[in-house]
């Protein structure tokens, strides 16, 4: 008898403010260019307003500009090294093993994804880098000397939604604009929206949270402080998120409890739908 394939569940995370407090540039890079975080982001945001430009592209341009002015190395290796200093929320390092084991107990295959406006190169320096099936994030192009000179990918709130469809269709390459537009029947897509769980904390996550929720998946607004908690509760009231949890990923905390219950529901729904299909197929055979 053929072994039944386990259904895949995608856990999709923003990074800054979701898995880590603050923005990743604040852990080493901003200090290297002799600025404090408020000064850096104020100038970057002012540039976006002044030029009516994309804020993500403007922060990336600001990084290149400031690094050049202060003679700070911005190679891929240096970004990875900055990433090693990124602080993570409590329980994040242990989270993946914890939730993978629970998924396995339920007969589910858990896959983790990053969907972030932050820098892929810095995420690669964190101790959780290898936990992810794919990282969709902003990144740089590098010249022949390995120095960053231009944005390769800039992920803003609208760009984030396209990556949900890439996960839905099993596409890892950001550059692939062909398969993403091909028709694939819903039943042939590896990760249906109803088997997605989206974790986010801020404005750039709202379209993704809403999209996942509307299509039958589940969105969790996480918060690290009272200000973020107010935002998270507002997202629930507005119907954009299903749950709001403090950003503590330890086993005895709310996030773990909520995700376990979601996985229970996903497995129950999957088994129920398989049962429906079995009876439908039996009925069709009787008709022949």
C-alpha positions as CSV (number, residue, x, y, z in Angstrom):
1,X,0.0,0.0,0.0
2,X,1.4,3.4,-1.0
3,X,2.4,5.7,1.8
4,X,0.2,8.7,2.1
5,X,2.0,12.0,1.5
6,X,2.0,14.4,4.4
7,X,0.3,17.7,3.8
8,X,2.7,20.7,3.8
9,X,2.0,23.6,6.1
10,X,3.9,26.9,5.5
11,X,4.8,29.1,8.4
12,X,5.7,32.5,6.9
13,X,7.5,35.1,8.9
14,X,8.3,38.8,8.6
15,X,11.7,39.3,10.3
16,X,12.1,42.8,11.8
17,X,9.8,43.2,14.8
18,X,8.5,39.6,14.3
19,X,11.5,37.3,15.0
20,X,13.8,40.1,16.1
21,X,13.2,43.4,18.0
22,X,13.7,46.5,16.0
23,X,15.3,46.6,12.5
24,X,18.3,44.4,11.7
25,X,20.4,47.4,10.5
26,X,20.4,48.6,14.1
27,X,22.6,45.7,15.2
28,X,26.0,46.8,14.1
29,X,25.6,48.6,10.7
30,X,24.1,51.9,12.0
31,X,26.8,52.1,14.7
32,X,29.5,51.4,12.1
33,X,28.4,54.5,10.1
34,X,28.4,56.6,13.3
35,X,24.7,57.2,13.5
36,X,22.0,56.3,16.0
37,X,18.9,54.5,14.8
38,X,16.6,57.5,15.0
39,X,18.9,59.6,12.9
40,X,19.4,56.9,10.2
41,X,15.7,56.1,9.7
42,X,14.7,59.8,9.9
43,X,17.1,60.7,7.0
44,X,16.1,57.6,5.0
45,X,12.3,58.3,5.4
46,X,12.9,62.0,4.6
47,X,14.6,61.0,1.4
48,X,11.6,58.8,0.5
49,X,9.2,61.7,1.1
50,X,11.4,64.3,-0.6
51,X,11.8,62.2,-3.8
52,X,8.4,60.5,-3.5
53,X,10.3,57.3,-3.7
54,X,10.0,53.7,-2.4
55,X,11.0,53.7,1.3
56,X,12.8,50.3,1.0
57,X,14.9,51.5,-1.9
58,X,15.7,54.6,0.0
59,X,16.9,52.8,3.1
60,X,19.1,50.6,0.8
61,X,20.5,53.7,-0.9
62,X,21.1,55.3,2.5
63,X,23.1,52.2,3.5
64,X,25.3,52.5,0.4
65,X,25.7,56.2,0.8
66,X,26.6,56.1,4.5
67,X,29.0,53.2,4.1
68,X,30.8,55.0,1.3
69,X,31.1,58.2,3.3
70,X,32.4,56.5,6.4
71,X,34.5,53.9,4.5
72,X,32.6,50.9,5.9
73,X,32.9,47.7,4.0
74,X,29.6,46.5,2.5
75,X,30.3,43.2,0.9
76,X,28.1,40.2,1.3
77,X,30.5,38.8,3.9
78,X,30.3,42.0,6.0
79,X,26.5,42.0,5.9
80,X,26.6,38.4,7.1
81,X,28.9,39.4,9.9
82,X,26.5,42.2,10.9
83,X,23.7,39.6,10.9
84,X,25.6,37.6,13.5
85,X,24.9,40.5,16.0
86,X,21.1,40.6,15.4
87,X,19.2,39.9,18.6
88,X,16.3,37.5,18.4
89,X,13.1,37.4,20.5
90,X,13.0,34.9,23.3
91,X,12.5,31.3,22.2
92,X,13.1,31.9,18.5
93,X,16.2,29.7,18.3
94,X,14.4,26.7,19.8
95,X,11.0,27.4,18.0
96,X,11.7,25.6,14.8
97,X,12.6,22.2,16.3
98,X,9.7,22.6,18.7
99,X,7.0,23.2,16.1
100,X,8.5,20.8,13.6
101,X,8.2,18.0,16.1
102,X,4.6,18.9,16.9
103,X,3.8,19.0,13.2
104,X,5.4,15.5,12.7
105,X,3.3,14.2,15.6
106,X,0.2,15.4,13.8
107,X,1.2,13.9,10.4
108,X,2.1,17.3,8.9
109,X,5.2,18.5,7.1
110,X,6.2,22.0,8.4
111,X,8.2,24.4,6.2
112,X,9.3,27.8,7.3
113,X,9.7,30.9,5.0
114,X,10.9,34.5,5.5
115,X,9.0,37.3,3.8
116,X,10.9,40.4,4.8
117,X,11.7,44.0,3.8
118,X,15.0,43.5,5.6
119,X,18.3,42.2,4.1
120,X,18.6,38.6,3.1
121,X,22.4,38.8,3.5
122,X,22.0,39.8,7.2
123,X,19.5,37.1,7.8
124,X,22.0,34.6,6.5
125,X,24.3,35.7,9.4
126,X,21.7,34.8,12.1
127,X,21.8,31.4,13.8
128,X,18.3,30.5,12.4
129,X,19.2,31.0,8.7
130,X,19.3,27.2,7.9
131,X,15.8,26.7,9.3
132,X,14.1,28.3,6.3
133,X,12.9,26.6,3.1
134,X,13.3,29.9,1.3
135,X,14.1,33.5,2.2
136,X,12.2,36.2,0.2
137,X,13.9,39.5,1.3
138,X,15.6,42.6,0.0
139,X,19.2,42.1,-1.3
140,X,22.0,43.9,-3.1
141,X,23.9,43.4,-6.4
142,X,27.7,43.3,-6.0
143,X,30.4,44.4,-8.3
144,X,33.5,42.4,-9.3
145,X,35.1,43.2,-6.0
146,X,32.1,42.0,-4.1
147,X,31.0,45.4,-3.0
148,X,27.3,46.3,-2.9
149,X,26.4,48.9,-5.4
150,X,22.7,48.6,-6.3
151,X,19.5,46.9,-5.0
152,X,18.8,43.5,-6.5
153,X,15.5,43.0,-4.7
154,X,13.5,45.6,-2.7
155,X,10.6,44.0,-0.8
156,X,7.8,46.4,0.2
157,X,4.3,45.6,1.3
158,X,3.0,45.0,-2.2
159,X,6.0,42.9,-3.2
160,X,5.4,40.7,-0.1
161,X,2.1,39.5,-1.5
162,X,3.6,38.0,-4.6
163,X,5.8,35.7,-2.5
164,X,2.7,34.1,-1.0
165,X,1.8,33.0,-4.5
166,X,5.3,31.7,-5.0
167,X,5.0,29.6,-1.9
168,X,1.5,28.5,-3.0
169,X,2.9,27.3,-6.3
170,X,6.2,26.0,-5.0
171,X,8.5,28.6,-6.6
172,X,11.7,29.6,-4.8
173,X,13.3,31.8,-7.4
174,X,12.5,35.5,-7.0
175,X,13.5,36.1,-10.7
176,X,11.0,33.6,-12.0
177,X,8.2,35.6,-13.6
178,X,7.1,32.8,-15.9
179,X,5.8,30.0,-13.7
180,X,4.2,32.4,-11.2
181,X,1.8,33.4,-14.0
182,X,1.1,29.9,-15.3
183,X,-2.2,28.3,-14.5
184,X,-2.0,25.6,-11.9
185,X,-5.2,23.9,-10.6
186,X,-5.7,24.5,-6.9
187,X,-5.5,20.9,-6.1
188,X,-2.0,20.7,-7.6
189,X,-0.5,23.5,-5.7
190,X,1.9,22.3,-3.0
191,X,0.8,24.8,-0.3
192,X,-2.9,25.9,-0.4
193,X,-3.6,29.2,1.3
194,X,-5.6,27.5,4.0
195,X,-2.4,25.7,5.1
196,X,-0.5,28.9,5.6
197,X,0.2,30.7,8.9
198,X,1.6,34.2,8.5
199,X,3.5,36.0,11.3
200,X,3.9,39.8,11.1
201,X,4.0,42.9,13.2
202,X,3.7,46.0,11.1
203,X,2.2,48.0,8.2
204,X,4.2,46.1,5.5
205,X,2.6,42.9,6.7
206,X,-1.0,44.0,6.6
207,X,-1.7,43.0,2.9
208,X,-0.2,39.5,3.5
209,X,-2.1,39.0,6.8
210,X,-5.4,40.0,5.1
211,X,-4.7,37.9,2.0
212,X,-3.9,34.7,4.0
213,X,-6.8,35.2,6.3
214,X,-9.3,35.8,3.5
215,X,-8.2,32.7,1.6
216,X,-8.7,30.5,4.6
217,X,-5.3,30.6,6.2
218,X,-4.3,32.1,9.6
219,X,-2.5,35.4,10.5
220,X,-0.8,36.1,13.8
221,X,0.1,39.7,14.7
222,X,3.0,39.6,17.1
223,X,4.1,42.4,19.4
224,X,7.2,43.1,21.5
225,X,5.9,46.1,23.5
226,X,2.7,47.9,24.4
227,X,2.7,50.2,21.4
228,X,2.9,47.2,19.1
229,X,0.3,45.4,21.2
230,X,-2.1,48.2,20.4
231,X,-1.4,47.8,16.7
232,X,-1.9,44.1,16.9
233,X,-5.3,44.3,18.7
234,X,-6.4,46.9,16.1
235,X,-5.5,44.4,13.3
236,X,-7.9,41.9,14.9
237,X,-10.7,44.4,15.3
238,X,-10.3,45.4,11.6
239,X,-10.4,41.7,10.5
240,X,-6.9,41.7,9.2
241,X,-5.4,39.1,11.6
242,X,-6.8,36.1,13.5
243,X,-4.7,36.3,16.6
244,X,-2.4,38.7,18.5
245,X,0.4,37.2,20.6
246,X,3.4,38.6,22.5
247,X,6.7,37.9,20.6
248,X,7.9,35.1,22.9
249,X,8.2,31.8,21.0
250,X,9.0,29.6,24.1
251,X,7.0,26.4,24.6
252,X,4.9,27.7,27.5
253,X,3.9,30.9,25.8
254,X,0.9,32.1,23.7
255,X,2.4,31.8,20.2
256,X,3.2,28.1,20.7
257,X,-0.3,27.4,22.1
258,X,-2.0,29.2,19.2
259,X,0.1,27.6,16.5
260,X,-0.5,24.1,17.9
261,X,-4.3,24.7,17.8
262,X,-4.0,26.0,14.2
263,X,-2.1,22.9,13.2
264,X,-4.7,20.7,14.9
265,X,-7.4,22.4,12.8
266,X,-5.4,22.2,9.6
267,X,-4.9,18.4,10.1
268,X,-8.6,17.9,11.0
269,X,-9.7,19.8,7.9
270,X,-7.3,17.9,5.7
271,X,-8.6,14.5,7.0
272,X,-12.2,15.6,6.7
273,X,-11.7,16.8,3.1
274,X,-10.0,13.5,2.2
275,X,-13.0,11.6,3.7
276,X,-15.4,13.7,1.5
277,X,-13.3,12.9,-1.6
278,X,-13.4,9.2,-0.8
279,X,-17.2,9.1,-0.5
280,X,-17.5,11.3,-3.7
281,X,-15.3,8.9,-5.6
282,X,-17.3,5.9,-4.4
283,X,-20.5,7.6,-5.5
284,X,-19.1,8.2,-8.9
285,X,-18.0,4.6,-9.3
286,X,-21.5,3.4,-8.4
287,X,-22.9,5.6,-11.2
288,X,-20.8,3.9,-13.9
